[in-house]
Amino acid sequence: MNQRGVVISLLSSLTFAIFTFVAAALDPLSGLQIWGWRLLLTIPGILIAMLIVKRFYWFTDEYRRIKNNPRILLVYLFTGPMLGAQMWLFGWAPQNGYTLEVSLGYFLLPLVMVLVGRFLFNEQMTFLAWVSTVVASTAVTYEFIRTGVVGWVVVLIAVGYPAYFVVRRLTKTDGVGALTWELVFALPFAAYYAFAEGGLIHAISSLRTTSLLLLLGALSIVGLITYVLAAKLLPYVIFGLLSYIEPVLVTIAALMLGERIAPEQFPTYMGIWLAVAIMALDAVFAVIAKRRHGISPVRPWRRRRAAKRTVKAELNSISV
């Protein structure tokens, strides 16, 4: 198991949980306005971060890749709006009482990711990983049978995000540079919603609101970069299982914000939390045994920029 990837994944989960509290506190701003300001703050932050770590070529190389093969833009027509919708949910849900539905969607997401990794990418699963998946599947199935419906928030997360990551991996647009371009393409819409209906006035209405917005941007930068790096560093099976930690933290945040779990929902959450415990136990065994799961992951921070001739040859060979 890639231990750096595990630490990065845990940092991502913690960051998004804190993000929930900050978004809920931005009362003067609507969900769309929060989304707009989030993008306006996130894009420069990611670009600066790449400059600091001397990895700005992630951004420029992706531009050359698009320039040499414009058909890649078709990929961005899907991944860009899908990422934007997920980012919008995190600002809208805490203000509208849907944080628990977001957490349920993120509980279901790792299950889908694990199955995608196993059956689409042929990644291996340990016995405990299978047990964890079965327990989680049972809990989620119980919830669906109990309610008889699947909320759109749950579907958008549990189905949309796996599709997003699969498309990115299959088309080799799964790096931080590609993520930044997804945000850049959404910049005109972000600017519109950030300033619409008095968004600028609300943003600077008080020192508290402005400070929270800046904190929101910082959390977004850290959360997105660590989430993408974790997806790239870890096999889908491990990435999916570790992703259970985020909805646990988001559920705790929802309860602290005043939302409540109905008594009939307890079997669902207890089952999910049991699956998380099994996954954690498997991770401990993996570290002790120093075993590796699935395909050996890449390490983007160790990658050095290829020679111009090699980059050009790779760009010419890319097809979508």
Short mmCIF file of the C-alpha atoms (twelve columns), coordinates in Angstrom:
data_MODEL
# 
_entry.id   MODEL 
# 
loop_
_atom_site.group_PDB 
_atom_site.id 
_atom_site.type_symbol 
_atom_site.label_atom_id 
_atom_site.label_alt_id 
_atom_site.label_comp_id 
_atom_site.label_asym_id 
_atom_site.label_seq_id 
_atom_site.Cartn_x 
_atom_site.Cartn_y 
_atom_site.Cartn_z 
_atom_site.pdbx_PDB_model_num 
ATOM 1   C CA . MET A 1   0.000   0.000   0.000   1 
ATOM 2   C CA . ASN A 2   1.277   3.469   -0.891  1 
ATOM 3   C CA . GLN A 3   1.524   5.127   2.535   1 
ATOM 4   C CA . ARG A 4   1.914   8.637   1.104   1 
ATOM 5   C CA . GLY A 5   -1.246  8.148   -0.884  1 
ATOM 6   C CA . VAL A 6   -3.083  7.057   2.268   1 
ATOM 7   C CA . VAL A 7   -1.956  10.159  4.195   1 
ATOM 8   C CA . ILE A 8   -2.948  12.429  1.310   1 
ATOM 9   C CA . SER A 9   -6.376  10.779  1.107   1 
ATOM 10  C CA . LEU A 10  -6.943  11.276  4.852   1 
ATOM 11  C CA . LEU A 11  -5.943  14.944  4.571   1 
ATOM 12  C CA . SER A 12  -8.433  15.388  1.738   1 
ATOM 13  C CA . SER A 13  -11.270 13.891  3.802   1 
ATOM 14  C CA . LEU A 14  -10.505 16.123  6.792   1 
ATOM 15  C CA . THR A 15  -10.312 19.214  4.598   1 
ATOM 16  C CA . PHE A 16  -13.734 18.649  3.030   1 
ATOM 17  C CA . ALA A 17  -15.315 18.053  6.442   1 
ATOM 18  C CA . ILE A 18  -14.023 21.420  7.683   1 
ATOM 19  C CA . PHE A 19  -15.218 22.956  4.414   1 
ATOM 20  C CA . THR A 20  -18.795 21.968  5.353   1 
ATOM 21  C CA . PHE A 21  -18.694 24.100  8.503   1 
ATOM 22  C CA . VAL A 22  -17.277 27.097  6.655   1 
ATOM 23  C CA . ALA A 23  -19.888 26.898  3.876   1 
ATOM 24  C CA . ALA A 24  -22.708 26.688  6.426   1 
ATOM 25  C CA . ALA A 25  -21.423 29.867  8.117   1 
ATOM 26  C CA . LEU A 26  -21.544 31.915  4.901   1 
ATOM 27  C CA . ASP A 27  -25.196 32.829  5.389   1 
ATOM 28  C CA . PRO A 28  -25.273 36.007  3.263   1 
ATOM 29  C CA . LEU A 29  -24.180 34.069  0.170   1 
ATOM 30  C CA . SER A 30  -26.253 31.544  -1.780  1 
ATOM 31  C CA . GLY A 31  -24.953 28.147  -2.873  1 
ATOM 32  C CA . LEU A 32  -24.220 29.398  -6.397  1 
ATOM 33  C CA . GLN A 33  -22.446 32.481  -5.077  1 
ATOM 34  C CA . ILE A 34  -20.302 30.326  -2.798  1 
ATOM 35  C CA . TRP A 35  -19.474 28.111  -5.773  1 
ATOM 36  C CA . GLY A 36  -18.495 31.146  -7.860  1 
ATOM 37  C CA . TRP A 37  -16.235 32.633  -5.193  1 
ATOM 38  C CA . ARG A 38  -14.759 29.233  -4.494  1 
ATOM 39  C CA . LEU A 39  -13.589 28.881  -8.089  1 
ATOM 40  C CA . LEU A 40  -12.332 32.460  -8.278  1 
ATOM 41  C CA . LEU A 41  -10.166 31.805  -5.212  1 
ATOM 42  C CA . THR A 42  -9.184  28.232  -6.033  1 
ATOM 43  C CA . ILE A 43  -7.780  28.704  -9.548  1 
ATOM 44  C CA . PRO A 44  -5.084  31.287  -8.636  1 
ATOM 45  C CA . GLY A 45  -4.257  29.267  -5.532  1 
ATOM 46  C CA . ILE A 46  -3.611  26.061  -7.468  1 
ATOM 47  C CA . LEU A 47  -1.528  27.916  -10.063 1 
ATOM 48  C CA . ILE A 48  0.573   29.536  -7.325  1 
ATOM 49  C CA . ALA A 49  0.970   26.166  -5.591  1 
ATOM 50  C CA . MET A 50  2.298   24.625  -8.818  1 
ATOM 51  C CA . LEU A 51  4.740   27.500  -9.217  1 
ATOM 52  C CA . ILE A 52  5.994   27.091  -5.651  1 
ATOM 53  C CA . VAL A 53  6.660   23.368  -6.049  1 
ATOM 54  C CA . LYS A 54  8.076   23.943  -9.558  1 
ATOM 55  C CA . ARG A 55  5.408   21.859  -11.232 1 
ATOM 56  C CA . PHE A 56  3.757   24.553  -13.374 1 
ATOM 57  C CA . TYR A 57  4.495   22.399  -16.402 1 
ATOM 58  C CA . TRP A 58  1.571   20.201  -15.278 1 
ATOM 59  C CA . PHE A 59  -0.629  23.101  -16.393 1 
ATOM 60  C CA . THR A 60  1.283   24.089  -19.530 1 
ATOM 61  C CA . ASP A 61  1.809   20.516  -20.717 1 
ATOM 62  C CA . GLU A 62  -1.916  19.901  -20.533 1 
ATOM 63  C CA . TYR A 63  -2.442  23.029  -22.643 1 
ATOM 64  C CA . ARG A 64  -0.057  21.660  -25.278 1 
ATOM 65  C CA . ARG A 65  -1.842  18.356  -25.120 1 
ATOM 66  C CA . ILE A 66  -5.180  20.048  -25.820 1 
ATOM 67  C CA . LYS A 67  -3.647  22.191  -28.568 1 
ATOM 68  C CA . ASN A 68  -2.235  19.124  -30.331 1 
ATOM 69  C CA . ASN A 69  -5.440  17.156  -29.954 1 
ATOM 70  C CA . PRO A 70  -8.527  19.436  -29.722 1 
ATOM 71  C CA . ARG A 71  -10.748 16.378  -29.359 1 
ATOM 72  C CA . ILE A 72  -9.660  16.291  -25.718 1 
ATOM 73  C CA . LEU A 73  -12.035 19.221  -25.246 1 
ATOM 74  C CA . LEU A 74  -14.872 16.693  -25.608 1 
ATOM 75  C CA . VAL A 75  -13.576 15.062  -22.432 1 
ATOM 76  C CA . TYR A 76  -13.638 18.411  -20.638 1 
ATOM 77  C CA . LEU A 77  -17.249 18.950  -21.719 1 
ATOM 78  C CA . PHE A 78  -18.085 16.102  -19.344 1 
ATOM 79  C CA . THR A 79  -15.459 16.333  -16.602 1 
ATOM 80  C CA . GLY A 80  -15.674 20.124  -16.193 1 
ATOM 81  C CA . PRO A 81  -19.432 20.350  -15.473 1 
ATOM 82  C CA . MET A 82  -19.295 17.191  -13.348 1 
ATOM 83  C CA . LEU A 83  -16.546 18.625  -11.143 1 
ATOM 84  C CA . GLY A 84  -18.406 21.939  -10.990 1 
ATOM 85  C CA . ALA A 85  -21.597 20.208  -9.839  1 
ATOM 86  C CA . GLN A 86  -19.759 18.362  -7.071  1 
ATOM 87  C CA . MET A 87  -18.122 21.576  -5.888  1 
ATOM 88  C CA . TRP A 88  -21.480 23.369  -5.922  1 
ATOM 89  C CA . LEU A 89  -23.075 20.670  -3.765  1 
ATOM 90  C CA . PHE A 90  -20.587 21.243  -0.961  1 
ATOM 91  C CA . GLY A 91  -21.573 24.903  -0.746  1 
ATOM 92  C CA . TRP A 92  -25.319 24.445  -1.274  1 
ATOM 93  C CA . ALA A 93  -26.071 21.383  0.873   1 
ATOM 94  C CA . PRO A 94  -25.014 22.735  4.311   1 
ATOM 95  C CA . GLN A 95  -27.235 25.784  3.847   1 
ATOM 96  C CA . ASN A 96  -30.275 23.775  2.754   1 
ATOM 97  C CA . GLY A 97  -30.259 20.806  5.119   1 
ATOM 98  C CA . TYR A 98  -28.924 18.242  2.628   1 
ATOM 99  C CA . THR A 99  -25.571 17.515  4.257   1 
ATOM 100 C CA . LEU A 100 -26.707 14.053  5.389   1 
ATOM 101 C CA . GLU A 101 -27.736 13.212  1.806   1 
ATOM 102 C CA . VAL A 102 -24.313 14.337  0.653   1 
ATOM 103 C CA . SER A 103 -22.724 12.066  3.245   1 
ATOM 104 C CA . LEU A 104 -24.913 9.141   2.105   1 
ATOM 105 C CA . GLY A 105 -23.812 9.747   -1.477  1 
ATOM 106 C CA . TYR A 106 -20.196 9.707   -0.388  1 
ATOM 107 C CA . PHE A 107 -20.836 6.526   1.592   1 
ATOM 108 C CA . LEU A 108 -22.074 4.886   -1.604  1 
ATOM 109 C CA . LEU A 109 -19.300 6.380   -3.764  1 
ATOM 110 C CA . PRO A 110 -16.448 4.196   -2.422  1 
ATOM 111 C CA . LEU A 111 -18.519 1.067   -2.984  1 
ATOM 112 C CA . VAL A 112 -18.980 2.022   -6.615  1 
ATOM 113 C CA . MET A 113 -15.288 2.937   -6.921  1 
ATOM 114 C CA . VAL A 114 -14.221 -0.396  -5.446  1 
ATOM 115 C CA . LEU A 115 -16.383 -2.274  -7.940  1 
ATOM 116 C CA . VAL A 116 -15.079 -0.120  -10.792 1 
ATOM 117 C CA . GLY A 117 -11.505 -0.847  -9.758  1 
ATOM 118 C CA . ARG A 118 -12.120 -4.559  -9.497  1 
ATOM 119 C CA . PHE A 119 -14.165 -5.180  -12.646 1 
ATOM 120 C CA . LEU A 120 -13.085 -2.379  -14.997 1 
ATOM 121 C CA . PHE A 121 -9.391  -2.038  -14.095 1 
ATOM 122 C CA . ASN A 122 -8.892  -5.596  -12.808 1 
ATOM 123 C CA . GLU A 123 -7.396  -4.462  -9.493  1 
ATOM 124 C CA . GLN A 124 -6.990  -7.055  -6.778  1 
ATOM 125 C CA . MET A 125 -8.954  -7.073  -3.524  1 
ATOM 126 C CA . THR A 126 -7.981  -8.666  -0.230  1 
ATOM 127 C CA . PHE A 127 -10.401 -10.833 1.710   1 
ATOM 128 C CA . LEU A 128 -11.106 -8.029  4.195   1 
ATOM 129 C CA . ALA A 129 -11.688 -5.608  1.317   1 
ATOM 130 C CA . TRP A 130 -14.356 -7.975  -0.004  1 
ATOM 131 C CA . VAL A 131 -15.904 -8.266  3.455   1 
ATOM 132 C CA . SER A 132 -15.931 -4.481  3.831   1 
ATOM 133 C CA . THR A 133 -17.564 -4.097  0.427   1 
ATOM 134 C CA . VAL A 134 -20.254 -6.678  1.200   1 
ATOM 135 C CA . VAL A 135 -21.057 -5.044  4.557   1 
ATOM 136 C CA . ALA A 136 -21.277 -1.599  2.953   1 
ATOM 137 C CA . SER A 137 -23.418 -2.931  0.094   1 
ATOM 138 C CA . THR A 138 -25.818 -4.534  2.556   1 
ATOM 139 C CA . ALA A 139 -26.177 -1.318  4.536   1 
ATOM 140 C CA . VAL A 140 -26.796 0.800   1.442   1 
ATOM 141 C CA . THR A 141 -29.225 -1.751  -0.013  1 
ATOM 142 C CA . TYR A 142 -31.178 -1.685  3.248   1 
ATOM 143 C CA . GLU A 143 -31.434 2.097   3.018   1 
ATOM 144 C CA . PHE A 144 -32.690 1.988   -0.570  1 
ATOM 145 C CA . ILE A 145 -35.254 -0.697  0.269   1 
ATOM 146 C CA . ARG A 146 -36.391 1.261   3.326   1 
ATOM 147 C CA . THR A 147 -36.916 4.566   1.518   1 
ATOM 148 C CA . GLY A 148 -37.963 3.237   -1.878  1 
ATOM 149 C CA . VAL A 149 -36.308 6.194   -3.629  1 
ATOM 150 C CA . VAL A 150 -32.861 7.379   -4.489  1 
ATOM 151 C CA . GLY A 151 -32.337 11.110  -3.974  1 
ATOM 152 C CA . TRP A 152 -30.801 13.116  -6.807  1 
ATOM 153 C CA . VAL A 153 -28.037 14.335  -4.504  1 
ATOM 154 C CA . VAL A 154 -27.029 10.732  -3.771  1 
ATOM 155 C CA . VAL A 155 -27.136 9.759   -7.453  1 
ATOM 156 C CA . LEU A 156 -25.123 12.779  -8.554  1 
ATOM 157 C CA . ILE A 157 -22.321 11.865  -6.159  1 
ATOM 158 C CA . ALA A 158 -22.396 8.068   -6.227  1 
ATOM 159 C CA . VAL A 159 -22.749 7.729   -10.008 1 
ATOM 160 C CA . GLY A 160 -21.348 11.013  -11.302 1 
ATOM 161 C CA . TYR A 161 -18.035 10.995  -9.451  1 
ATOM 162 C CA . PRO A 162 -17.011 7.434   -10.434 1 
ATOM 163 C CA . ALA A 163 -17.837 8.252   -14.052 1 
ATOM 164 C CA . TYR A 164 -15.754 11.422  -13.714 1 
ATOM 165 C CA . PHE A 165 -12.693 9.544   -12.440 1 
ATOM 166 C CA . VAL A 166 -13.023 6.720   -14.959 1 
ATOM 167 C CA . VAL A 167 -13.187 9.148   -17.895 1 
ATOM 168 C CA . ARG A 168 -10.194 11.070  -16.547 1 
ATOM 169 C CA . ARG A 169 -8.099  7.931   -16.135 1 
ATOM 170 C CA . LEU A 170 -9.025  6.390   -19.483 1 
ATOM 171 C CA . THR A 171 -8.224  9.624   -21.347 1 
ATOM 172 C CA . LYS A 172 -5.122  10.443  -19.275 1 
ATOM 173 C CA . THR A 173 -6.603  13.673  -17.942 1 
ATOM 174 C CA . ASP A 174 -6.237  12.639  -14.303 1 
ATOM 175 C CA . GLY A 175 -3.557  15.044  -13.113 1 
ATOM 176 C CA . VAL A 176 -3.575  18.344  -11.237 1 
ATOM 177 C CA . GLY A 177 -2.969  20.240  -14.491 1 
ATOM 178 C CA . ALA A 178 -6.104  18.764  -16.035 1 
ATOM 179 C CA . LEU A 179 -8.059  19.584  -12.878 1 
ATOM 180 C CA . THR A 180 -6.938  23.197  -13.141 1 
ATOM 181 C CA . TRP A 181 -8.096  23.417  -16.758 1 
ATOM 182 C CA . GLU A 182 -11.494 22.010  -15.749 1 
ATOM 183 C CA . LEU A 183 -11.796 24.918  -13.336 1 
ATOM 184 C CA . VAL A 184 -10.466 27.462  -15.855 1 
ATOM 185 C CA . PHE A 185 -13.123 26.486  -18.403 1 
ATOM 186 C CA . ALA A 186 -15.785 27.161  -15.750 1 
ATOM 187 C CA . LEU A 187 -14.299 30.561  -14.845 1 
ATOM 188 C CA . PRO A 188 -16.793 32.733  -16.836 1 
ATOM 189 C CA . PHE A 189 -19.744 31.045  -15.124 1 
ATOM 190 C CA . ALA A 190 -18.041 31.299  -11.736 1 
ATOM 191 C CA . ALA A 191 -17.463 35.032  -12.178 1 
ATOM 192 C CA . TYR A 192 -21.091 35.563  -13.173 1 
ATOM 193 C CA . TYR A 193 -22.532 33.774  -10.146 1 
ATOM 194 C CA . ALA A 194 -19.979 35.244  -7.730  1 
ATOM 195 C CA . PHE A 195 -21.080 38.794  -8.584  1 
ATOM 196 C CA . ALA A 196 -24.764 38.110  -9.363  1 
ATOM 197 C CA . GLU A 197 -27.486 39.358  -7.013  1 
ATOM 198 C CA . GLY A 198 -25.150 41.403  -4.859  1 
ATOM 199 C CA . GLY A 199 -22.556 38.675  -4.455  1 
ATOM 200 C CA . LEU A 200 -19.677 41.127  -4.234  1 
ATOM 201 C CA . ILE A 201 -21.467 43.255  -1.641  1 
ATOM 202 C CA . HIS A 202 -22.198 40.178  0.470   1 
ATOM 203 C CA . ALA A 203 -18.605 38.967  0.123   1 
ATOM 204 C CA . ILE A 204 -17.143 42.173  1.549   1 
ATOM 205 C CA . SER A 205 -20.042 43.022  3.866   1 
ATOM 206 C CA . SER A 206 -18.009 42.129  6.944   1 
ATOM 207 C CA . LEU A 207 -14.526 41.038  7.958   1 
ATOM 208 C CA . ARG A 208 -16.004 37.726  9.137   1 
ATOM 209 C CA . THR A 209 -17.565 36.909  5.754   1 
ATOM 210 C CA . THR A 210 -14.451 37.908  3.817   1 
ATOM 211 C CA . SER A 211 -12.222 35.869  6.128   1 
ATOM 212 C CA . LEU A 212 -14.480 32.831  5.791   1 
ATOM 213 C CA . LEU A 213 -14.394 33.139  2.002   1 
ATOM 214 C CA . LEU A 214 -10.601 33.231  2.013   1 
ATOM 215 C CA . LEU A 215 -10.552 30.192  4.303   1 
ATOM 216 C CA . LEU A 216 -13.018 28.494  1.958   1 
ATOM 217 C CA . GLY A 217 -10.652 29.098  -0.949  1 
ATOM 218 C CA . ALA A 218 -7.666  27.725  0.961   1 
ATOM 219 C CA . LEU A 219 -9.583  24.600  1.991   1 
ATOM 220 C CA . SER A 220 -10.754 24.121  -1.581  1 
ATOM 221 C CA . ILE A 221 -7.206  24.300  -2.933  1 
ATOM 222 C CA . VAL A 222 -5.864  21.780  -0.425  1 
ATOM 223 C CA . GLY A 223 -8.900  19.513  -0.719  1 
ATOM 224 C CA . LEU A 224 -8.961  19.338  -4.519  1 
ATOM 225 C CA . ILE A 225 -5.214  18.825  -4.948  1 
ATOM 226 C CA . THR A 226 -5.036  16.107  -2.303  1 
ATOM 227 C CA . TYR A 227 -8.153  14.381  -3.650  1 
ATOM 228 C CA . VAL A 228 -6.787  14.259  -7.198  1 
ATOM 229 C CA . LEU A 229 -3.348  13.125  -6.018  1 
ATOM 230 C CA . ALA A 230 -4.909  10.382  -3.890  1 
ATOM 231 C CA . ALA A 231 -6.935  9.163   -6.873  1 
ATOM 232 C CA . LYS A 232 -3.767  9.099   -8.971  1 
ATOM 233 C CA . LEU A 233 -1.485  7.524   -6.353  1 
ATOM 234 C CA . LEU A 234 -3.759  4.769   -5.102  1 
ATOM 235 C CA . PRO A 235 -5.403  1.822   -6.849  1 
ATOM 236 C CA . TYR A 236 -9.163  2.323   -7.194  1 
ATOM 237 C CA . VAL A 237 -9.853  -0.365  -4.595  1 
ATOM 238 C CA . ILE A 238 -7.822  1.349   -1.861  1 
ATOM 239 C CA . PHE A 239 -8.865  4.840   -2.950  1 
ATOM 240 C CA . GLY A 240 -12.497 3.747   -2.795  1 
ATOM 241 C CA . LEU A 241 -12.196 2.194   0.636   1 
ATOM 242 C CA . LEU A 242 -10.352 5.181   2.122   1 
ATOM 243 C CA . SER A 243 -13.048 7.450   0.720   1 
ATOM 244 C CA . TYR A 244 -15.426 6.085   3.369   1 
ATOM 245 C CA . ILE A 245 -13.682 8.294   5.912   1 
ATOM 246 C CA . GLU A 246 -14.878 11.530  4.298   1 
ATOM 247 C CA . PRO A 247 -18.634 10.838  4.635   1 
ATOM 248 C CA . VAL A 248 -18.126 9.775   8.261   1 
ATOM 249 C CA . LEU A 249 -16.595 13.174  8.979   1 
ATOM 250 C CA . VAL A 250 -19.274 14.950  6.910   1 
ATOM 251 C CA . THR A 251 -21.981 13.088  8.847   1 
ATOM 252 C CA . ILE A 252 -20.464 14.298  12.115  1 
ATOM 253 C CA . ALA A 253 -20.407 17.823  10.686  1 
ATOM 254 C CA . ALA A 254 -24.083 17.516  9.668   1 
ATOM 255 C CA . LEU A 255 -25.064 16.424  13.171  1 
ATOM 256 C CA . MET A 256 -23.137 19.327  14.666  1 
ATOM 257 C CA . LEU A 257 -24.982 21.660  12.283  1 
ATOM 258 C CA . GLY A 258 -28.342 20.436  13.579  1 
ATOM 259 C CA . GLU A 259 -29.335 17.702  11.127  1 
ATOM 260 C CA . ARG A 260 -30.448 14.400  12.643  1 
ATOM 261 C CA . ILE A 261 -30.297 10.711  11.719  1 
ATOM 262 C CA . ALA A 262 -33.725 9.086   12.050  1 
ATOM 263 C CA . PRO A 263 -33.862 5.924   14.222  1 
ATOM 264 C CA . GLU A 264 -34.735 3.802   11.185  1 
ATOM 265 C CA . GLN A 265 -31.528 4.991   9.495   1 
ATOM 266 C CA . PHE A 266 -29.269 3.665   12.246  1 
ATOM 267 C CA . PRO A 267 -28.787 0.206   10.622  1 
ATOM 268 C CA . THR A 268 -27.534 1.930   7.472   1 
ATOM 269 C CA . TYR A 269 -24.986 4.082   9.243   1 
ATOM 270 C CA . MET A 270 -23.921 1.329   11.648  1 
ATOM 271 C CA . GLY A 271 -23.298 -0.966  8.672   1 
ATOM 272 C CA . ILE A 272 -21.275 1.684   6.877   1 
ATOM 273 C CA . TRP A 273 -19.212 2.443   9.950   1 
ATOM 274 C CA . LEU A 274 -18.547 -1.267  10.440  1 
ATOM 275 C CA . ALA A 275 -17.301 -1.405  6.835   1 
ATOM 276 C CA . VAL A 276 -14.987 1.523   7.577   1 
ATOM 277 C CA . ALA A 277 -13.615 -0.286  10.639  1 
ATOM 278 C CA . ILE A 278 -12.918 -3.407  8.568   1 
ATOM 279 C CA . MET A 279 -11.201 -1.280  5.926   1 
ATOM 280 C CA . ALA A 280 -9.034  0.353   8.611   1 
ATOM 281 C CA . LEU A 281 -8.064  -3.070  9.957   1 
ATOM 282 C CA . ASP A 282 -7.101  -4.186  6.461   1 
ATOM 283 C CA . ALA A 283 -4.983  -1.061  6.048   1 
ATOM 284 C CA . VAL A 284 -3.119  -1.835  9.282   1 
ATOM 285 C CA . PHE A 285 -2.412  -5.380  8.110   1 
ATOM 286 C CA . ALA A 286 -1.227  -4.015  4.756   1 
ATOM 287 C CA . VAL A 287 1.263   -1.657  6.379   1 
ATOM 288 C CA . ILE A 288 2.579   -4.409  8.645   1 
ATOM 289 C CA . ALA A 289 2.961   -6.858  5.779   1 
ATOM 290 C CA . LYS A 290 4.256   -4.115  3.440   1 
ATOM 291 C CA . ARG A 291 2.181   -5.509  0.658   1 
ATOM 292 C CA . ARG A 292 0.943   -3.595  -2.375  1 
ATOM 293 C CA . HIS A 293 -2.478  -3.712  -3.950  1 
ATOM 294 C CA . GLY A 294 -3.242  -3.652  -7.648  1 
ATOM 295 C CA . ILE A 295 -1.214  -1.746  -10.191 1 
ATOM 296 C CA . SER A 296 1.844   0.081   -8.942  1 
ATOM 297 C CA . PRO A 297 0.769   3.737   -8.596  1 
ATOM 298 C CA . VAL A 298 2.622   6.639   -10.114 1 
ATOM 299 C CA . ARG A 299 4.221   9.380   -8.047  1 
ATOM 300 C CA . PRO A 300 3.555   12.696  -9.798  1 
ATOM 301 C CA . TRP A 301 5.797   14.766  -7.504  1 
ATOM 302 C CA . ARG A 302 8.780   12.619  -8.498  1 
ATOM 303 C CA . ARG A 303 8.111   12.950  -12.194 1 
ATOM 304 C CA . ARG A 304 10.504  15.143  -14.097 1 
ATOM 305 C CA . ARG A 305 9.592   17.020  -17.208 1 
ATOM 306 C CA . ALA A 306 10.370  15.012  -20.301 1 
ATOM 307 C CA . ALA A 307 12.569  16.334  -23.066 1 
ATOM 308 C CA . LYS A 308 10.759  18.431  -25.650 1 
ATOM 309 C CA . ARG A 309 11.182  15.784  -28.312 1 
ATOM 310 C CA . THR A 310 9.622   13.143  -26.051 1 
ATOM 311 C CA . VAL A 311 6.734   15.379  -25.010 1 
ATOM 312 C CA . LYS A 312 5.999   16.242  -28.631 1 
ATOM 313 C CA . ALA A 313 6.066   12.585  -29.617 1 
ATOM 314 C CA . GLU A 314 3.673   11.717  -26.786 1 
ATOM 315 C CA . LEU A 315 1.308   14.530  -27.683 1 
ATOM 316 C CA . ASN A 316 1.166   13.449  -31.308 1 
ATOM 317 C CA . SER A 317 0.337   9.907   -30.283 1 
ATOM 318 C CA . ILE A 318 -2.577  10.809  -27.987 1 
ATOM 319 C CA . SER A 319 -6.057  9.959   -29.176 1 
ATOM 320 C CA . VAL A 320 -9.373  10.302  -27.341 1 
# 
